[in-house]
Amino acid sequence: MKPNFIIKILISSTLLIVYSYCHASPNECKDYRDKELGQQVLNACSAEELEFETKKINATYSRLLKVLNQEDRQLIKNVQLAWIKYRDLKCGFDSHNYIGGSLHSYVLNTCLIDMSKQRNDELNIDYKEYSSR
């Protein structure tokens, strides 16, 4: 066997092991905050939930932009940029004591998730108000 082929197999195997170790199964992530799971599984599940909530908030924000006039679009863009800055600063503050530890990702992600859910609710209220005009 050629050395390059062996190296490729080793790298592929390593990546597969790392991927399976760092990612949780869908069954593990269902109601993961209510379960006693290992820290890596909690981190993986919170990362998946954050990705899901990010997609939801982006969809709601895009839907809202479509029903706004030019002036209101600029206003909500400014609000959203300010909210993103606040969210990042707040969650950074809430999780800074955990930097370097295994809990850091989980604490940061759960803060981002909770704030995103709340903001998505606010954007949905705005959408209902502006789409009915």
NUDRENPA-45680 format. One record per residue (C-alpha): z, x, y negated; residue in one letter. Coordinates in steps of 0.25 Angstrom, whole numbers. Example, Ala and Ser with C-alpha at 12.3 -4.5 7.8 and 13.67 -1.06 7.14 Angstrom:
31,49,18,A $
29,55,4,S $
# end
This chain:
0,0,0,M $
-3,4,-14,K $
9,7,-23,P $
4,-2,-34,N $
4,-14,-24,F $
18,-11,-19,I $
23,-10,-34,I $
16,-24,-37,K $
23,-30,-25,I $
36,-25,-29,L $
35,-30,-43,I $
30,-43,-38,S $
42,-44,-29,S $
52,-40,-39,T $
46,-50,-49,L $
47,-61,-39,L $
61,-58,-36,I $
65,-57,-51,V $
58,-71,-53,Y $
65,-78,-42,S $
78,-72,-46,Y $
77,-76,-61,C $
71,-90,-59,H $
78,-102,-54,A $
73,-113,-45,S $
70,-126,-51,P $
82,-132,-43,N $
91,-122,-48,E $
88,-125,-62,C $
90,-140,-61,K $
103,-143,-69,D $
106,-128,-68,Y $
116,-129,-80,R $
125,-137,-71,D $
124,-128,-59,K $
131,-115,-55,E $
119,-105,-54,L $
118,-90,-55,G $
115,-85,-69,Q $
101,-81,-66,Q $
98,-95,-61,V $
104,-101,-74,L $
96,-91,-83,N $
83,-95,-76,A $
86,-110,-76,C $
90,-109,-91,S $
77,-101,-94,A $
69,-112,-87,E $
76,-123,-94,E $
74,-116,-108,L $
59,-115,-105,E $
58,-130,-101,F $
66,-133,-114,E $
57,-124,-123,T $
45,-131,-117,K $
51,-145,-120,K $
55,-141,-135,I $
41,-135,-137,N $
34,-148,-132,A $
43,-157,-141,T $
41,-148,-153,Y $
26,-148,-151,S $
26,-163,-149,R $
34,-165,-162,L $
24,-156,-170,L $
13,-165,-166,K $
19,-177,-173,V $
23,-170,-186,L $
15,-168,-199,N $
12,-154,-204,Q $
24,-154,-213,E $
34,-159,-202,D $
28,-149,-192,R $
31,-137,-201,Q $
45,-143,-203,L $
48,-144,-188,I $
42,-130,-186,K $
52,-125,-196,N $
63,-132,-189,V $
59,-128,-175,Q $
58,-113,-179,L $
72,-114,-186,A $
78,-121,-173,W $
72,-110,-164,I $
78,-99,-172,K $
92,-107,-172,Y $
91,-109,-157,R $
88,-95,-154,D $
99,-90,-163,L $
109,-100,-158,K $
106,-97,-143,C $
106,-82,-146,G $
120,-84,-152,F $
125,-93,-141,D $
120,-83,-130,S $
122,-69,-137,H $
136,-67,-130,N $
129,-67,-117,Y $
118,-57,-120,I $
117,-47,-109,G $
124,-56,-99,G $
118,-65,-88,S $
122,-78,-96,L $
114,-74,-108,H $
100,-81,-104,S $
107,-93,-99,Y $
116,-95,-112,V $
104,-92,-121,L $
94,-102,-113,N $
104,-113,-112,T $
106,-113,-127,C $
91,-113,-129,L $
89,-124,-119,I $
100,-133,-126,D $
95,-130,-140,M $
81,-133,-136,S $
85,-146,-129,K $
92,-150,-142,Q $
80,-146,-151,R $
70,-153,-141,N $
78,-166,-143,D $
77,-164,-158,E $
62,-162,-158,L $
61,-175,-149,N $
68,-183,-160,I $
59,-177,-171,D $
47,-180,-162,Y $
51,-195,-160,K $
54,-196,-175,E $
41,-190,-180,Y $
32,-196,-169,S $
36,-210,-173,S $
32,-209,-187,R $
# end
